[in-house]
Amino acid sequence: MGIREKESVGVLIMLTGYRKGHSCIHTLDPRTKLLATAGTGLLIYLAGPPGLRLLSAAVLALARAAGIPLFGLLARLRPMLIFFVAIFMAHLLAEGDIYTGMIAVVRFALLILFATIMTHTTSPSELNMALAYFLRPLGRHGTDIAFMVRVAMAFMPGLLRDKETILRAQAARGYKPNGLTGFTVVMVPLLRRSFRKADELANALESRCYHQDREYYYYSKALTGRDQVLIGIFVVVLVLSLASLVSCL
């Protein structure tokens, strides 16, 4: 397996990382996990070095609770190495400080790891439900956005697999894509496959009488007591962090 194919497989794992389980993280309400992940992103942005060390310990504890092997969790960072290098170089060139660049990379890595734990323990349909719930103030537009995100999450792994299939087929014929011509040779069949899959999805939705004005989530929307307690604790921590930041300004 080549380097490019390994990177595509890594991205595919990040996009389709859900593993069914019965851990305490798996059984949390998806809205709680989505809200906590979004709030954690804010905490990561606000945290200094001590806070980042605490968040690093937290992500390891959550991974253990969710049953995610440590090496498997860290392997999710491999497809993002080029972005880590780009972020580090941007801070190094802009500020001339290696330490600042390292802190920015750590923040980005922690953000990915927390999101990975959420996708590992939450199915795509549950994520879609949670997103639709939080976008309710937008009315039908919120439902449409949640539906588009769900379709994109379903399509992206297929697009990556199709790209690898096309590249392998071209390599078997002795063709090596290079430059703009190579980009066109890959993109044209990839777009054709994408349009065909979009037509198939539209036909499948129509055959199942899908309509955007209907409600399609058939389970209770009430949060459990455990979810409410966790959200309350997280909100208190977030408020205290914001207050500490304001007092330091």
Secondary structure, 3 states (H helix, E strand, C coil): CCHHHHHHHHHHHHHCCCCCCCCCCCCCCHHHHHHHHHHHHHHHHHCCHHHHHHHHHHHHHHHHHHCCCHHHHHHCCHHHHHHHHHHHHHHHHHHCCHHHHHHHHHHHHHHHHHHHHHHHHCCHHHHHHHHHHHCHHHCHHHHHHHHHHHHHHHHHHHHHHHHHHHHHHHHHCCCCCCHHHHHHHHHHHHHHHHHHHHHHHHHHHHHCCCCCCCCCCCCCCCCCHHHHHHHHHHHHHHHHHHHHHHHHC
